[in-house]
Amino acid sequence: MKVSRRGALLAGGVGLGAAAAVGGGYVVATGDKPEPPAPPSTDGQGHLLWRNWSGVQHAYPQARLAPKDEGELALALKTAVAPIRPVGAGHSFTALAPTNGTLVSLDSLSGVVGWEGDEVIVRAGTRLGALGPALAEHGRAMANLPDINKQSLAGALATATHGTGVTLKALHGDVTALRLVTPAGKVIDCDAEREPDIFNAAKVALGSLGVVTQVRLKTTANRRLERHVWIEPLEDALAKAEARWAAHRNFEFYAVPFTGMAANISHDETDKPALPRGPDQDTAFLDALKGLRNLLGFATPVRKAAARALLGGAKPETAIDEGWKLLSTERPVRFNEMEFHLPAAVQLKALAEVVATIEKHRPDVFFPIECRRIHPDDAWLSPFQGEPRGSIAVHAYYKDDFAFLYTLIEPIFRRYGGRPHWGKLHTLAGDQLAALYPRWNDFLKVRAALDPEGRMLNPYLKGLFGV
Ligand SMILES: Cc1cc2nc3c(=O)[nH]c(=O)nc-3n(C[C@H](O)[C@H](O)[C@H](O)COP(=O)(O)OP(=O)(O)OC[C@H]3O[C@@H](n4cnc5c(N)ncnc54)[C@H](O)[C@@H]3O)c2cc1C
């Protein structure tokens, strides 16, 4: 997203303007805050610190495995100290990976293994960013991508990572087979015919069944996409969103709180020549919004007027390139995040409520709120199981308090029947999740059969599964 020079100046000039803002009974500091305290780099026994991307999760695993091949992994898992937790790029916000037992990284198990027609067999530690060029060499691409491409393939699949587009499934929707090494060291190949129950459970499994080492994926022709980014009043974006989801290959929009504005992003296939995108504007845009928050957070009407002037002047942006170069972007500004997947029919109503709630109670929030649409699939723990879902993601700057996500935002999502993103902050567990997933108990049965002693479960997963 492009912002004017004026926006950048505004952002730079107001960093010190801390203010206390009162909204709906809450008193919220809106100025820039200090760095959150970092945990020690080792624990009392000398075990090294592991932290996730946002810094909100950490652990001191007593053992770390980085196997070079499946045989080494299978052998090591048999005797590994529990809890055994596979980890990818550490980009989940929930406590899926932390363990004081054994942390398993597949960074050495990456790359394309081979092709079966248009389906590619990929080692599970491959980062999405590396998969794009590897598939493009064969004229192929993943059908869709998330906002960033730093994740490992297995890590992204395990939490039902998704992009946007009414005809496009979350990433696991294109998985046609996978290989799993159980905590007992057994290697299982599964697909729709071989071990179909394990396959349906393993496509989205939070790393709780064992370690996925290899995945077979459908691919699509590597087409050029034309990307448009434009800003308009939020009421127009809300009125036109359904038609835009229907019209575009990929469409999403961001409601920018305290501005009355929205940023829209569409992607469509094209044969036009490439027009590569310029440098990412994410940091400048967010700095401008943070600057307005710091300076005017206590005075919503003035903040809105300044923001409208700033955003209203932003020029629309166009880029044309191969999809894998356009669909994911950089996210240099760190945040914590909650995202729920709601029945599509209630998504926009819920969004309006989320925006109104933030504007009433939380003047410190400045991150745009992301709205996407996802095609259904049938993996047992897929939040998109059974019907199209509309995702709403609320972000909090990493230095800011994010407890409001639980107290103010999650209740709205739950009232509308939302299912949480497995990798993003939420408080749901046990029976609450069972009520949202028709195949929940089937999943638990498969899990118990593959890991009868619960060696894959850390305290967070035990809570989640009600063990
Ligand atoms: C900046 C940012 C942007 C994001 N954008 C999006 C987005 O657009 N869409 C979206 O849906 N999500 C998004 N996410 C969330 C992210 O895609 C998920 O949390 C994803 O799971 C992270 O992948 P990872 O490789 O970092 O996995 P990790 O966070 O390291 O692990 C995630 C899960 O995968 C399991 N796992 C890892 N490797 C294996 C393995 N080999 N076998 C079995 N299980 C394994 C882990 O045990 C854990 O349960 C974003 C997150 C960040 C920080």
PDBQT file of the ligand as one rigid body, heavy atoms in Angstrom, charges set to zero:
ROOT
HETATM    1  C1  LIG A 501       3.501 -12.442   9.770  1.00  0.00    +0.000 C 
HETATM    2  C2  LIG A 501       2.557 -13.619   9.704  1.00  0.00    +0.000 A 
HETATM    3  C3  LIG A 501       1.671 -13.712   8.648  1.00  0.00    +0.000 A 
HETATM    4  C4  LIG A 501       0.793 -14.798   8.567  1.00  0.00    +0.000 A 
HETATM    5  N1  LIG A 501      -0.087 -14.874   7.526  1.00  0.00    +0.000 NA
HETATM    6  C5  LIG A 501      -0.986 -15.881   7.471  1.00  0.00    +0.000 A 
HETATM    7  C6  LIG A 501      -1.927 -15.964   6.418  1.00  0.00    +0.000 A 
HETATM    8  O1  LIG A 501      -1.958 -15.143   5.505  1.00  0.00    +0.000 OA
HETATM    9  N2  LIG A 501      -2.823 -16.996   6.447  1.00  0.00    +0.000 N 
HETATM   10  C7  LIG A 501      -2.839 -17.912   7.446  1.00  0.00    +0.000 A 
HETATM   11  O2  LIG A 501      -3.689 -18.807   7.436  1.00  0.00    +0.000 OA
HETATM   12  N3  LIG A 501      -1.934 -17.876   8.446  1.00  0.00    +0.000 NA
HETATM   13  C8  LIG A 501      -1.013 -16.888   8.471  1.00  0.00    +0.000 A 
HETATM   14  N4  LIG A 501      -0.097 -16.861   9.485  1.00  0.00    +0.000 N 
HETATM   15  C9  LIG A 501      -0.060 -17.982  10.432  1.00  0.00    +0.000 C 
HETATM   16  C10 LIG A 501       0.928 -19.051   9.959  1.00  0.00    +0.000 C 
HETATM   17  O3  LIG A 501       0.756 -19.341   8.579  1.00  0.00    +0.000 OA
HETATM   18  C11 LIG A 501       0.679 -20.349  10.735  1.00  0.00    +0.000 C 
HETATM   19  O4  LIG A 501       0.752 -20.135  12.105  1.00  0.00    +0.000 OA
HETATM   20  C12 LIG A 501       1.649 -21.459  10.299  1.00  0.00    +0.000 C 
HETATM   21  O5  LIG A 501       1.313 -22.633  10.992  1.00  0.00    +0.000 OA
HETATM   22  C13 LIG A 501       3.105 -21.110  10.597  1.00  0.00    +0.000 C 
HETATM   23  O6  LIG A 501       3.959 -22.014   9.928  1.00  0.00    +0.000 OA
HETATM   24  P1  LIG A 501       5.388 -22.365  10.553  1.00  0.00    +0.000 P 
HETATM   25  O7  LIG A 501       6.180 -23.075   9.534  1.00  0.00    +0.000 OA
HETATM   26  O8  LIG A 501       5.954 -21.165  11.171  1.00  0.00    +0.000 OA
HETATM   27  O9  LIG A 501       4.950 -23.421  11.663  1.00  0.00    +0.000 OA
HETATM   28  P2  LIG A 501       5.142 -23.359  13.245  1.00  0.00    +0.000 P 
HETATM   29  O10 LIG A 501       4.453 -22.155  13.758  1.00  0.00    +0.000 OA
HETATM   30  O11 LIG A 501       6.551 -23.551  13.588  1.00  0.00    +0.000 OA
HETATM   31  O12 LIG A 501       4.305 -24.653  13.649  1.00  0.00    +0.000 OA
HETATM   32  C14 LIG A 501       2.922 -24.684  13.395  1.00  0.00    +0.000 C 
HETATM   33  C15 LIG A 501       2.387 -26.083  13.623  1.00  0.00    +0.000 C 
HETATM   34  O13 LIG A 501       2.940 -26.959  12.654  1.00  0.00    +0.000 OA
HETATM   35  C16 LIG A 501       3.434 -28.098  13.294  1.00  0.00    +0.000 C 
HETATM   36  N5  LIG A 501       4.511 -28.637  12.471  1.00  0.00    +0.000 N 
HETATM   37  C17 LIG A 501       5.607 -27.999  12.015  1.00  0.00    +0.000 A 
HETATM   38  N6  LIG A 501       6.367 -28.847  11.293  1.00  0.00    +0.000 NA
HETATM   39  C18 LIG A 501       5.728 -30.045  11.299  1.00  0.00    +0.000 A 
HETATM   40  C19 LIG A 501       6.014 -31.320  10.750  1.00  0.00    +0.000 A 
HETATM   41  N7  LIG A 501       7.096 -31.536  10.009  1.00  0.00    +0.000 N 
HETATM   42  N8  LIG A 501       5.140 -32.323  10.971  1.00  0.00    +0.000 NA
HETATM   43  C20 LIG A 501       4.031 -32.132  11.701  1.00  0.00    +0.000 A 
HETATM   44  N9  LIG A 501       3.710 -30.948  12.250  1.00  0.00    +0.000 NA
HETATM   45  C21 LIG A 501       4.554 -29.915  12.038  1.00  0.00    +0.000 A 
HETATM   46  C22 LIG A 501       3.883 -27.604  14.653  1.00  0.00    +0.000 C 
HETATM   47  O14 LIG A 501       3.989 -28.664  15.577  1.00  0.00    +0.000 OA
HETATM   48  C23 LIG A 501       2.747 -26.660  14.990  1.00  0.00    +0.000 C 
HETATM   49  O15 LIG A 501       1.683 -27.358  15.510  1.00  0.00    +0.000 OA
HETATM   50  C24 LIG A 501       0.799 -15.796   9.586  1.00  0.00    +0.000 A 
HETATM   51  C25 LIG A 501       1.694 -15.690  10.660  1.00  0.00    +0.000 A 
HETATM   52  C26 LIG A 501       2.578 -14.607  10.713  1.00  0.00    +0.000 A 
HETATM   53  C27 LIG A 501       3.521 -14.506  11.872  1.00  0.00    +0.000 C 
ENDROOT
TORSDOF 0
